[in-house]
């Protein structure tokens, strides 16, 4: 019984050949090097992007468009393995004051 199942599973599968053509005039024209800055730890990394920016930054004598981020892979606890508390809006204090009465 197992031999017949094994033989059936080893049969070649026929694939339909499909040709995909790229669409014209849908790709961005302003794809360039951009500097991304993590505002929580001031780390800057350069990669390609087509996002619009207003700020610029100079790195090693070259000026790049700048995109500022609150959190990135260099500061996120999932990637760093460190639990870091970033409370920019005071949400934790609001929570503690709201539920402090119930804890007592």
QUIJO-V221707 format. One record per residue. N is the residue number from 1. RES is the residue in one letter. SS is DSSP state (a for helix, b for strand, c for the rest). PHI is phi in whole degrees, 0 to 359 (999 if undefined). D_CENTER is the distance of its C-alpha to the mean C-alpha in Angstrom with 2 decimals. Layout:
((N/RES/SS/PHI/D_CENTER) (N/RES/SS/PHI/D_CENTER))
This chain:
((1/X/c/999/49.19) (2/X/a/292/46.16) (3/X/a/297/47.28) (4/X/a/292/47.24) (5/X/a/293/43.72) (6/X/a/295/42.54) (7/X/a/294/44.36) (8/X/a/296/42.96) (9/X/a/285/39.37) (10/X/c/268/39.94) (11/X/c/294/41.07) (12/X/c/291/39.12) (13/X/c/259/36.95) (14/X/c/273/37.51) (15/X/c/253/34.50) (16/X/c/279/34.85) (17/X/c/275/33.92) (18/X/c/239/31.65) (19/X/c/256/30.95) (20/X/c/258/27.82) (21/X/c/253/28.23) (22/X/c/284/25.53) (23/X/c/284/26.00) (24/X/c/266/27.15) (25/X/c/62/26.07) (26/X/c/245/22.77) (27/X/c/270/20.43) (28/X/c/294/19.40) (29/X/c/263/21.87) (30/X/c/258/20.08) (31/X/c/284/17.45) (32/X/b/212/17.71) (33/X/b/287/16.51) (34/X/b/226/14.72) (35/X/b/265/14.38) (36/X/b/253/11.51) (37/X/b/242/13.25) (38/X/b/279/12.31) (39/X/c/285/15.32) (40/X/c/280/15.86) (41/X/c/229/16.70) (42/X/c/63/17.20) (43/X/c/278/15.24) (44/X/b/239/14.62) (45/X/b/225/12.95) (46/X/b/247/13.73) (47/X/b/209/12.11) (48/X/b/273/13.14) (49/X/b/200/12.37) (50/X/c/241/14.79) (51/X/c/289/13.83) (52/X/c/282/17.03) (53/X/c/225/17.69) (54/X/c/251/20.83) (55/X/b/262/20.64) (56/X/b/231/21.18) (57/X/b/218/21.16) (58/X/b/256/23.41) (59/X/b/231/22.35) (60/X/c/54/25.17) (61/X/c/81/27.23) (62/X/b/246/24.74) (63/X/b/266/23.42) (64/X/b/239/19.82) (65/X/b/296/18.35) (66/X/b/243/16.36) (67/X/b/242/13.36) (68/X/b/266/13.49) (69/X/b/235/10.85) (70/X/c/283/12.17) (71/X/c/211/9.86) (72/X/c/218/7.36) (73/X/c/294/7.60) (74/X/c/280/11.12) (75/X/c/236/12.27) (76/X/c/285/10.81) (77/X/a/300/13.80) (78/X/a/297/12.30) (79/X/a/273/11.42) (80/X/a/274/14.42) (81/X/c/81/16.94) (82/X/c/251/18.41) (83/X/c/270/18.90) (84/X/c/239/18.65) (85/X/c/261/19.76) (86/X/c/243/18.32) (87/X/c/236/20.62) (88/X/c/270/20.57) (89/X/c/253/22.55) (90/X/c/73/25.16) (91/X/a/294/24.25) (92/X/a/291/25.40) (93/X/a/297/28.72) (94/X/a/298/29.30) (95/X/a/296/28.72) (96/X/a/296/31.06) (97/X/a/290/33.73) (98/X/a/290/33.62) (99/X/a/256/34.05) (100/X/a/293/36.15) (101/X/a/293/39.32) (102/X/a/287/38.57) (103/X/a/288/38.00) (104/X/c/278/41.51))
